[in-house]
Amino acid sequence: QVQVVESGGGLVQAGGSLRLSCAASGSMFSITVMGWYRQVPGRQRELVATITRGGGTNYADSVKGRFTISRDNAKNTVYLQMNSLKPEDTAVYYCNAGSPFTSGTPGSAWGQGTQVTVSS
């Protein structure tokens, strides 16, 4: 099985930056897509950004130009560089790893979540 471990969450002022890291371990044979999702209490979990093993990226419109997802395939690690943070970015951020078919679903691997809080 695949496990993912997140780090880098914290408290930051509006306009600041934060970098999240997620390391995947286990059987990586079917892991082609890794990404970040976020959830606010009372709201649905939403996609933030994904990246394929080949480097293709996908971003939510709300974070385009501010967030950058990247990966180190040798380390099975994905990063989310978050710049120009806004209070509305406050959420629990979850790392996700899966295949194109399972990505973002319960059939994929999820991290425990890390809190990102942006103060105004």
Residue, then its C-alpha position, 0 to 999 in steps of 0.5 A: q500500500v501507499q502512504v503519504v506524509e505531509s509537513g509544512g503547515g502553519l500560521v502565516q500572515a496575509g501576503g506571506s508564503l508557506r511551503l508544504s511537502c508530501a512524501a509518498s512511500g510504499s508501492m509506487f507502481s500505480i502512483t502517477v498523480m499526486g496533488w493537494y486538496r483543501q477543506v474548510p469545515g462545512r464545505q466540500r473538499e476541493l482540488v488545489a493542484t495536481i501533478t503527474r509523474g511527467g510534470g503536467t500540472n493542474y490548478a484550481d482557478s483560485v490559486k493560479g499564479r500564486f501556488t506552484i506544485s512541483r515534484d521530485n520523482a526520485k524522492n517520491t515527494v511533491y511540494l506546494q509553494m504557496n505565495s501571496l496567501k489570502p485569508e480565504d486560503t485557510a483550510v486543512y490541506y491534504c496530500n493525495a497520491g493515486s492513479p489517473f483513475t483513483s486520484g482524489t477518490p477514497g481509492s487513492a492514498w490520503g495524508q492526515g491533513t495539515q492546517v494552514t491558517v492565514s491571518s488578516 
